Amino acid sequence: MDYTLLIMGILTLSTGLFLWHWINKKQFNRRNSNGVEGFTSYEKAVVIRFLERIGRWLAFILIIAGLVFLWGFSKEKKKIEQQAVTDKQ
């Protein structure tokens, strides 16, 4: 049995979840006691928010890809088990 899809699924899913968590944690830590994000300049606010948006989309794509890899692995595993059952008969 080939475990490539399983390994790729676990790696992409965990990377996507880590990226999603890391972006949200950085955003949370920037908030002050009033709940407003604090930036030193307007330019930093625009650039950081843009990069976070791209990072969130990348994390979302990685999570979906990881789930697809894991789904593909489970389908492949079921197909191999089904072939083993039919070969015994």
N, C-alpha and C positions, 0 to 999 in steps of 0.2 A: 504494500500500500504506500502511496506517495503522500507524504505529509507537507508538501510544499504549500498547498492552499491553506492548510491549518496554520502553519507558521506565518505566512503572509497575512492571513486574517487576524491573528493575534497581534502581530506587530503593528499593522495599520490601525486596527481598532484602538490599541493602547496608546499609540502616538496621537491619534485624533482626540481621544479623551483627555490625554495629558495637555495637549495644546489648548483645548477648550477650557480646561480648568485653570491653566496658567494665565490665559488672557483674562478670564473673569476675576481671578485673584488679584492681578495687577490693577484691574479697574476698581475693584473693591478697596484696595489699599490706598488709592489716590483720593478717596472720598474723605471729606473733613467731617466734623461733628454735626454739621447741618445736612449732610448727605449730598453735598455738591462736589463734583470733581475739581481738583485744584491743579491748574497748569501754570507754568511760569510765563508763557507767552501764547498768543493766539496761534502762531505758526506751529508750535509744538502740539497744541490741542488738535489742530487740523491734521497734522501728519500722523500723530499717534492714533487718533480715531480711525483714520483711513487704513493704517496698517493693521489695527485690531479688526476692522471689518474684513479685510482680506484674510487675516489669520483665522477668523471664525468660519469663513467660507471654506478655507483649506481644511480646517478641522472637521467640518461637516462632511466634506467630500471623503476625507480619510475614514471617518466613522462609517459612512455608507459603503465604501469600498471594502472595509474590514468585514462588515456584515455580509456582503456579497461573497467574499472569499470563504467565510465560514459556512455560508449556505451551500456554496459549490462543493466544499469538502464533505458536508453531510450528504449531499446528493450522490457524490462519487462513492462514498462509503456504503450507502444503501444499495447502489448499483452493484458493487463488488460483492456484498453480502447476498444479494438476490442471485447473482451468477453462481455463487458457491452453493446455494440451495438447489438451483436447477441442475448443476453439475452432479450433485449427489443422487439425484433422481434418475 
